[in-house]
Amino acid sequence: MDDREVQAVIENIKKDFVDFHKDSTNLLSLFVVGSLIDKKYNIKKINDLDIRGVYENVTPRLLQKIKDFCSDLSSRYSTNDLDISYSLKAGIVKPPVTNKKRSLLIHFVLFSRADYLRIPRLHAFTFSRFNEYLSGPLKPTELRLIDQISLDDVKTEMEGIKHSIEMIEGASLSFLEYEVQGADCELGFKSMPINDDRMSLEIVYHSIKWNILDLLYALGQEGSNEDLLSNFLKLKNIDRKFGRLNTGFLKRLENIYADYRDNNSVNTDLDEIKRDAVIFLESLCEIVEDLVR
């Protein structure tokens, strides 16, 4: 499959989600976040389609219907060249290992209205800024608008600086996921051990990338969710304190992550990268604390 054919699959899956919900009276908003929005994206070896659904209520029946639907999409659109999988976890996820030419992860996360109003501010802020509205009576920003985040949010929220350090040092992934509790569903904070180099690299890369980007926004600047190094250079121009951070580490991380995304495998020892990531994030935290004072 060439890039245009893969993009056609992605756009068809978006339409299928709209069709799946066309008779729903429970859906409040369906939207795409992340990198595959508005058809203005490049196809890579590993692709993540991040879709969010907010409902008046999340029930065991709805949860099962969503699982069955995503499983059907995976089977229907997978080919000899394209592997399609899905996840319903709210957090950092990765597709399974595949020998196929490309992979697509359908990352569908659902929330009840009440739970959406309680999700971490950094997540809600990202959803407010980067989204492609698909369907439902409300756009995501009409449900919850977070148009500014603080330095303290970046330091303390889920997947912020301190939490990122905890995940890397503890080799543990934290995420939100619904669990059936009798006749109800409850959104719970969970964790699982990381014993996979690909997931370790995903956590390191996204921890560095998003904390730098969120710091830019907290300081009133614009950034790109695709360009780690240029975002960091903007930070250095804001305050000289950021200049003491290790730019060489960022370049090395970019190269290792690009190689992984091209080959769906990690071809380097990550112990040093993880140590350097913790040092970088700890230094970033100290600078943020200085700026808050």
Secondary structure as GFF3:
##gff-version 3
##sequence-region A 1 293
A	DSSP	alpha_helix	3	20	.	.	.	ID=ss1
A	DSSP	beta_strand	27	33	.	.	.	ID=ss2
A	DSSP	beta_strand	46	55	.	.	.	ID=ss3
A	DSSP	alpha_helix	60	77	.	.	.	ID=ss4
A	DSSP	beta_strand	82	87	.	.	.	ID=ss5
A	DSSP	beta_strand	102	112	.	.	.	ID=ss6
A	DSSP	alpha_helix	113	116	.	.	.	ID=ss7
A	DSSP	alpha_helix	121	129	.	.	.	ID=ss8
A	DSSP	beta_strand	132	135	.	.	.	ID=ss9
A	DSSP	alpha_helix	140	143	.	.	.	ID=ss10
A	DSSP	alpha_helix	151	156	.	.	.	ID=ss11
A	DSSP	alpha_helix	161	170	.	.	.	ID=ss12
A	DSSP	beta_strand	172	181	.	.	.	ID=ss13
A	DSSP	beta_strand	184	193	.	.	.	ID=ss14
A	DSSP	alpha_helix	197	218	.	.	.	ID=ss15
A	DSSP	alpha_helix	228	238	.	.	.	ID=ss16
A	DSSP	three_ten_helix	240	244	.	.	.	ID=ss17
A	DSSP	alpha_helix	247	263	.	.	.	ID=ss18
A	DSSP	alpha_helix	271	292	.	.	.	ID=ss19
###
